[in-house]
Every structure is written in structure tokens, then in C-alpha cells.
Amino acid sequence: MFMNHGSIVAKRSLVTALLSATLLASPVALAQNSMSRHAAKAEQREETVEQRITTLHAELKITPAEESDWQAVAQTMRDNATAMEKLAADKASQPAAQMTAVDDLQTYQAFAQAHVDNLKKLTASFQTLYEAMPDAQKKLADQVFQRAHRQDSSAG
């Protein structure tokens, strides 16, 4: 399916796609899109985790008072990226020629489960930040996520 080759570009695209999806996509949208479509979108965007952290920090207008909560969100994003990179590296080290259809489905399941687990962690850390925001900033955050979701949906 998506990990039948071990190229660095494919692994990086998958990791970037999953991280983008972790932050931006709803579970319904994720269910409707395949991992390979996310990888293709990520290749087009080529946005790193650090770039996404910087962009969101600016878009959400994080204040000095919110910086501690924001750093928890940013660290969760970094940790999630590291976990996905490790999973991608582990899966890429398996010889593609020896993978069965069941192995391929199990690989897809492992990535999907890791994505769900990472999304839970990110949601928890972001919720702390969001709840501390004033109403105007919450509205801004809502708009940032809605815009990103629309862009993600229209790109597919």
C-alpha cells in the first residue's frame, strides 16, 4: 500500500502527512482519505513539524502568558513526529517483496492506530491551551482549524 518502498521521501511524506492530519483533520475526513493521498498532499506542502509549530504559533497569536501551554502543545507535536518517524523506519526496514496483503493491511492498521493515539495526546495538550484562551482568541483558533480543514479537504 504505502510503505512497500523504503525511500526517504516516502517516509518523510508519510510522517509529514500524518502530523498534518493529526492537527488538522477530523476523524471523518481521515476515514475518507487514504494514507497515500495524505502522503501526496504532504509532498506538495513539504512543511516540517517545526515549520508547522512556528506557523500555528503566529496564526493563533500565542501570548507570553500562554507560552507555557503552547510549549506543551509544540512538544506533543514533536513527540508525535518522532514516534511516527520511528514507526515509518521500522516498517520501511521490512523487505517489501516479502510482505503479504495481510502484512500490508496490518501496516496500515499500525499507522492508523498510532495516528489515533497521537491525536488523543495532541487533543489533550491543545485543550489545555484552548481553555485558557480568551473568547476572541478561541474564535481565531476555530477559524484557523476550519480553514486548514477546508484546505485539506479541497486538496484531496
C-alpha positions as CSV (number, residue, x, y, z in Angstrom):
1,M,0.0,0.0,0.0
2,F,2.0,3.0,1.2
3,M,5.1,1.5,2.8
4,N,6.1,-1.0,0.1
5,H,9.2,1.0,-0.7
6,G,11.8,2.3,1.7
7,S,12.6,5.7,0.1
8,I,13.4,8.6,2.5
9,V,11.0,10.8,0.5
10,A,8.1,8.4,1.0
11,K,8.8,8.1,4.8
12,R,9.2,11.8,5.2
13,S,6.0,12.5,3.2
14,L,4.1,9.9,5.3
15,V,5.3,11.4,8.6
16,T,4.5,14.9,7.5
17,A,1.1,13.9,6.2
18,L,0.2,12.1,9.4
19,L,1.3,15.0,11.5
20,S,-0.6,17.5,9.4
21,A,-3.6,15.2,9.6
22,T,-3.1,14.9,13.4
23,L,-3.5,18.6,13.8
24,L,-5.9,19.5,11.1
25,A,-8.2,16.7,10.0
26,S,-11.4,15.3,11.6
27,P,-11.8,11.6,12.2
28,V,-14.4,11.5,9.4
29,A,-12.1,13.1,6.9
30,L,-9.3,10.7,7.9
31,A,-11.6,7.7,7.4
32,Q,-12.4,9.0,3.9
33,N,-8.9,9.7,2.8
34,S,-6.2,7.0,2.2
35,M,-2.7,7.3,3.6
36,S,-1.3,7.5,0.1
37,R,-3.4,10.6,-0.6
38,H,-2.1,12.2,2.6
39,A,1.4,11.4,1.6
40,A,0.9,13.1,-1.8
41,K,-0.5,16.2,-0.2
42,A,2.4,16.3,2.3
43,E,4.9,16.0,-0.5
44,Q,3.3,19.1,-2.1
45,R,3.3,21.1,1.2
46,E,6.7,19.9,2.4
47,E,6.1,21.5,5.7
48,T,8.2,20.3,8.6
49,V,6.9,19.9,12.2
50,E,9.0,22.9,13.3
51,Q,7.5,25.0,10.4
52,R,4.0,24.0,11.4
53,I,4.7,24.8,15.1
54,T,6.0,28.2,14.1
55,T,3.1,28.9,11.7
56,L,0.5,27.9,14.3
57,H,2.1,30.0,17.0
58,A,1.8,33.0,14.7
59,E,-1.7,32.2,13.4
60,L,-3.1,31.5,16.9
61,K,-1.4,34.7,18.2
62,I,0.0,32.9,21.3
63,T,0.7,35.4,24.0
64,P,3.6,35.4,26.5
65,A,1.1,34.2,29.2
66,E,0.1,31.3,27.0
67,E,3.6,30.3,26.1
68,S,3.9,27.5,28.7
69,D,0.7,25.8,27.5
70,W,1.8,26.4,23.9
71,Q,5.2,24.7,24.6
72,A,3.3,21.6,25.8
73,V,1.4,21.5,22.5
74,A,4.6,22.0,20.5
75,Q,6.4,19.3,22.4
76,T,3.5,16.9,21.8
77,M,3.7,17.6,18.1
78,R,7.5,16.9,18.2
79,D,7.0,13.7,20.2
80,N,4.3,12.6,17.8
81,A,6.6,13.3,14.8
82,T,9.4,11.2,16.4
83,A,7.0,8.3,17.1
84,M,5.8,8.3,13.5
85,E,9.3,8.6,12.1
86,K,10.3,5.5,14.2
87,L,7.3,3.6,13.1
88,A,8.0,4.5,9.5
89,A,11.6,3.5,9.8
90,D,10.7,0.2,11.4
91,K,8.1,-0.6,8.7
92,A,10.4,0.5,5.9
93,S,13.1,-1.9,7.1
94,Q,10.8,-4.8,6.3
95,P,11.5,-6.2,2.8
96,A,8.6,-5.2,0.6
97,A,8.9,-8.3,-1.6
98,Q,8.1,-10.4,1.4
99,M,5.1,-8.5,2.6
100,T,1.7,-10.2,2.1
101,A,-1.6,-8.4,1.6
102,V,-2.3,-9.1,5.3
103,D,1.0,-7.6,6.3
104,D,0.2,-4.6,4.2
105,L,-3.2,-4.2,6.0
106,Q,-1.5,-4.7,9.3
107,T,1.0,-1.9,8.5
108,Y,-1.9,0.4,7.6
109,Q,-3.6,-0.5,10.8
110,A,-0.4,0.2,12.8
111,F,-0.1,3.7,11.3
112,A,-3.8,4.4,11.8
113,Q,-3.6,3.3,15.4
114,A,-0.5,5.4,16.0
115,H,-2.3,8.3,14.4
116,V,-5.3,7.9,16.7
117,D,-3.0,7.6,19.8
118,N,-1.1,10.7,18.7
119,L,-4.3,12.7,18.1
120,K,-5.5,11.9,21.6
121,K,-2.3,13.2,23.1
122,L,-2.4,16.4,20.9
123,T,-6.1,17.0,21.7
124,A,-5.4,16.8,25.4
125,S,-2.5,19.2,25.3
126,F,-4.3,21.6,22.9
127,Q,-7.4,21.6,25.0
128,T,-5.5,23.0,28.0
129,L,-4.2,25.8,25.8
130,Y,-7.6,26.4,24.2
131,E,-9.5,26.6,27.5
132,A,-7.1,29.2,28.8
133,M,-7.6,31.5,25.7
134,P,-9.9,34.5,25.8
135,D,-13.1,34.1,23.7
136,A,-11.8,36.2,20.8
137,Q,-8.7,34.1,20.6
138,K,-10.8,30.9,20.8
139,K,-12.8,32.2,17.8
140,L,-9.5,32.8,15.9
141,A,-8.3,29.3,16.7
142,D,-11.6,27.9,15.5
143,Q,-11.2,29.8,12.2
144,V,-7.6,28.6,11.8
145,F,-8.6,25.0,12.2
146,Q,-11.7,25.3,10.0
147,R,-9.6,27.0,7.2
148,A,-7.0,24.3,7.5
149,H,-9.6,21.6,7.3
150,R,-11.2,23.1,4.2
151,Q,-7.8,23.4,2.5
152,D,-7.0,19.7,3.4
153,S,-10.4,18.6,2.1
154,S,-10.2,20.6,-1.1
155,A,-6.7,19.3,-1.8
156,G,-7.9,15.7,-1.9
